[in-house]
Amino acid sequence: MSITVEYYFRSSLPLPELAAQIAAPLGCHLPLENALLLGTRLTLGRCTEENDGELAFEAYNYELVLRTRGRHFRATLIPNMLSVVRVLQELFGYSGMLVYDLAILLAKYDEEFVDTLSGTSLSDYMAHLTAVRYRMPEGSP
């Protein structure tokens, strides 16, 4: 069974240009479709999900997904994605929404990159990681 963590964000770039922009800083090769990133699979694509309660998917046009199937990398899935989000925020100004397994809102970043759910940001990594893990379902990595 695979587990995913998704980051939804908005960019005005076409998909090929966006992929080229973010691949190198993430240490990945193009295409960003099942690219290997620290033992997980990273995929960049268009967001096609419909809004679902507090999950406002339609506010975003892109999704970046980290997926793992094996138990070995489940514990690093959230820290890896938070690192990816930090790169997207710092280098390119992409704020967005962090979701676990297409179902649980973990964080929603405003223009200042503050998580509106917890009041924390990736500037204080440990506090933000704790806040995000608190929103995870019981027994998850």
C-alpha positions, 0 to 999 in steps of 0.5 A, a space after each residue: 500500500 502506498 502513502 502519499 503527501 501532496 503539495 498543491 500550489 499555483 504557478 503561472 508557468 506552463 508545466 514543462 517550464 515549471 518542471 525545469 525550474 524546480 528540478 535542479 534545486 530539488 536534485 532531480 532529473 527531468 521529467 518529474 514523473 516518478 523521479 527518485 527523491 531520498 527513497 520516495 517517488 516525486 511527481 509534478 502534475 496538474 491539479 485536477 481534484 475537486 474541492 472537498 470540505 476544507 481541501 480547496 484543491 480548485 485554488 491551485 493548478 499544480 500538485 507535487 506528490 511524494 509517494 512511498 510504498 515501502 515501510 522503510 521511507 514512511 517515517 521520512 515522507 513528511 520531513 522530505 516534503 517539508 524540505 521540498 515545500 521550503 525550497 518552493 517557498 524560498 526560491 520561487 515564492 510558491 505558497 500552497 496546501 499540504 495534504 496527506 493521502 488526498 484526505 487530510 489537510 496538514 498545512 495551508 500556507 499564506 503569502 507570508 508562508 505561515 501555516 494558517 492552521 497552526 500559526 507556525 512556519 518552516 522558519 521554525 522547522 521543528 515547531 512546524 514539523 510537530 504541528 504537521 505531525 499532530 494533524 496526521 492520523 493515529 498510527 501514521 508515519 
